[in-house]
Amino acid sequence: MSPSTASLAAATATATAAGAADLHEHRVRVSVEIRDLLRQFVEGDVPLSLTTPDGLAYSTSLWAEDAQRGVLVFAADARDTLVPRLAESHEVTATGYLDSVKVQFDVHDLLLVHGRSASAFNAQYPREVYRFQRRNAFRIRPTGRTQPHALLELADLPRRQIDLRILDISHTGVALMLNEELDLFRAGQCLPGVELVLDVATRMRVTLRVMHVSEVSALPTRHRRIGCELLMPSPAVQRELQRYLDHAQKRHRLLSL
């Protein structure tokens, strides 16, 4: 094994151990604490994202939590084509935000049920929840001849691909700029299948969650800045993003000399 390979292996092992320790540190298993977190989602009608490893992402809310019966009830629109596909998934994760705290838990036994006037997802009450304090990750503002951008399609604009400029990017999120007066994005919205084109050699497909949308006054049109979180990026995407950020940081240091 070469020195560089050994260093990479050691760094990977350290990062894996640190990640496991971090998860353990933020795990909540006390039933009273779990119920308090879930009640805040119900009472505040706070958006939640249900996602799967194969890229499905569905924005919903928690209608009810019943610890005695061991049941959670999520809102579901039976007309949405994602709903039956999500119900067939064996691995589903729920993610939401309570102010500056990220809450995440596995969803087990997801079942689509239909009532007289509405449909819903029923699921097992979680035995453990992960609670993370959001931290500011180091962000890179792309420079150079190639302008990174994001390509996506929305149901509101069928048969059209939207091209958004990437303002900055980090391990956990990306800021996008919409140069058209289109009201297409809202906080809590999930954007599956977004292609990030960072440079000639770096393209990746990810799922984003819109965290905030703000208007930027500019003539002759008003631009919109869209702040997004990366949702459950695959190990391959994380490696590619790490490589891109490392190279971008090196270029930034060289230019600042």
Steps between C-alpha positions, in 0.01 A plus 500: 500500500643839398531782760223698332270197494578425863429861595168491313403173670590641841305820433197301383511280810529806724209672326286185528576467871430870555173472312391201709591686820311808382185293431522338842540840664185637335280192539182551707348189656307643795130465414403831662758689291398321180136584560582865571682530166220331306232714668680812378471374143128430545408821680711724276400324176874488424597350161670161494677326214457126445793373295635165380851389397394473133414870479130526584419816696153596620412815696235442767402589858429304815127493567507302823726314741359238735764354730250272678391333177850530356383675182603803295269651236647696208304700242481338156351608170376186325506685167878546519678225305779492762263387776443135393870465413595627844259256663682213328843611626661296775741773613355846570650787698314803639686831530376835628615818674393657828663843482875428494464130589494228238286199601532168318362150556436176313141431397392137538193318363378792290142428396276708273143518632194663344217676683178654373652841436876452515789253490789461741813304577503297820833388647653357815583740780881544497708352780785740433544839337812691397523866590773715347581862566550659159852632450637731238701292254786654305366624166681541172411779258591357160751697293653445160388488139243224549192619688352212706127458462211273593253339262156385610146439384182597683144376457384864479705543180464173305742423218734779607835477675583784740862618515604663830838659571683363805602788729675291764520139612610301806489143627145556624332745265498723196374850418338544158399807301185510288533772236133499402190642667352157565339413834594132500675434830386500864657408834470129578470400134695190391678505164594147391724425203689831497818481292788710635753586230802630690771477234586304186581187701255532789129434456275344762130432547357591842181570691467848647270643764417872470581675828425861403419717198589868490465766232806686372414838352660541162411670176320430279365197691489375856723201560437239769762343723406144600681347797488119497616209715647183352275211603673168573773521232642161400861409593599548134352852495671584829837389360457702181388806692793466741743483207345808338504702825862404570610614154295820528664583833845444352421733208368762743823486705716533190303799374527673839885476508 
